[in-house]
Amino acid sequence: MTLRTAERPQGRTLLTARWLVGHRNGRHALLEHGEIVFEDGEVVFTGHGFDGEVARRIDYGNALIGPGFVDLDALSDLDTTILAYDNQPAWKKGRVWPRSYLEAGPYEMYSREELAFQKKHAFATLIRNGITTALPIASLFYRAWGETAEEFTDAAEAAAALGLRAYLGPAYRTGNQVVEADGRIITHYDEARGLAELDAAIAFCERFEGAAGGLIRTMLAPDRIETSTAELLRRTAAAGRSLGVPVRLHCCQSKIEYDLVLAQHGMSPPEWLASLGFLNERSLLPHGTYVSGSRHIARPGRDLEIIRDAGATIVHCPLVSGRHGNTIDHFGRYREMGLRIGMGTDTSPPDMIMNLQVGMILARVTAGTVGAVRSEDYYDAATIGGADALGRPDLGRLQPGSRADITVFDLDRPHLGQVIDPIQTMLLAGHGRDFSTVIIDGRFAMQDRVIPGVDEAADKKRAQAQFEGVMARYPERTLGNPPMSEIFSSSYPVERRR
């Protein structure tokens, strides 16, 4: 399949600003009044005083030019997890299928057209937040079972048209959590269905890997460890090795998950994965919060050491974890242990800067010391950490030979206050919406906050209508089928116009 992408500007382009995040000797460096030159999607120079010929020069003034963020768990739908913010417990509020809904026959709550719109809308939102490489994640709660190759064909077209660098692959599963009438949560399995979905996902990878001039890559995405059988995980690991693609599996993210895996297999989630030969350096594991010896799990064990020794990457999503009252314990300790850490947003808004800010706060509170982590540690995780997890030394850093995935962060925004250090200021007071320009593979994906061909206001209105539509169906898949008013509480009494 030939996917359409925008044309790159002809000739060399030179960008300059007050600050540039270059890359020197294996680490980022701040170049004051630095210059970066790129051509045909590749960086050819970073430094000062470029003396070659260029087709155009752009001075962004008081701004920070940096590498694009790598989002290993990037929201690609209309986020239903935000409905759980003040509506708990999840199994009483439609976040776990009741037995009645399963027996009635789960169905797709969105049409193909609606799913395609959601992907395009989400991809544009990622670009607005300075995310240039994304591995999409969407909820399966409102799906008939897993995602389809058909919808990811649409996703590939949307990513290519917008210019987003994306690793795509439909999520699949052999099981699903079900809540019984008495409140017990079990896993319902349909292994044949899940294995067929895996075969379709492999075929998708074979078809789309390297499409759109390399802008589209692929991954395998078994949904969650507690909704996967051993056979699914074994076959996924073998396929990942054969295809050479990353494999992402949500793991160690809840007490329910940990307890289910322990009850079914007599091992913790990482122990079970290790026994199946699943873990390796291409394994991406969101979220890594519920592990042996943590404040969540009293059981002794070597969960983190198992992940570390396999070379797998923990995908840290501090905002969504913090919203639900948990966090890793803690970023500084994980890093000192030698764990590989990348970042994910996994919620709305997909603001990577907000995730870095929340992550720093949670790490310092959990550790009980401000010295637990510094701004550059989290910035590294969102750039170098994500790129290294994908085996891409040409991403997440700006140096000759890297891809021209570049962001421009406006340091003149009034709410930023006084700039002390560009990275520290970003992580103190910045927002994803402070990015003015985003360049991906040498193409201007966003200029002055405008993405070509995208009507932000119209898309927002359409997204709200679709979101309210799926909310209206929540009673069907909530234990006891309560009315919406009982599922979704109001902060204060609502008075409506008659």
MOVENJO-V827511 format. One record per helix or strand of 3 or more residues. SS is the DSSP state (H for helix, E for strand). FROM is the first residue (numbers start at 0). LEN is the number of residues. If there is no record, write none. Layout:
# MOVENJO-V827511
SS,FROM,LEN / SS,FROM,LEN
This chain:
# MOVENJO-V827511
E,12,4 / E,18,6 / E,26,6 / E,34,5 / E,41,6 / E,55,4 / E,62,5 / E,68,7 / H,79,5 / H,89,3 / H,98,6 / H,111,17 / E,130,7 / H,148,14 / E,164,4 / E,174,5 / E,184,5 / H,190,18 / H,211,3 / E,215,7 / H,224,3 / H,229,14 / E,245,3 / H,254,11 / H,268,7 / E,282,3 / H,302,8 / E,312,4 / H,317,6 / H,330,7 / E,339,4 / H,351,16 / H,369,3 / H,374,15 / E,405,5 / H,413,3 / H,421,8 / H,431,3 / E,434,6 / E,442,5 / H,455,17 / H,473,4 / H,483,4
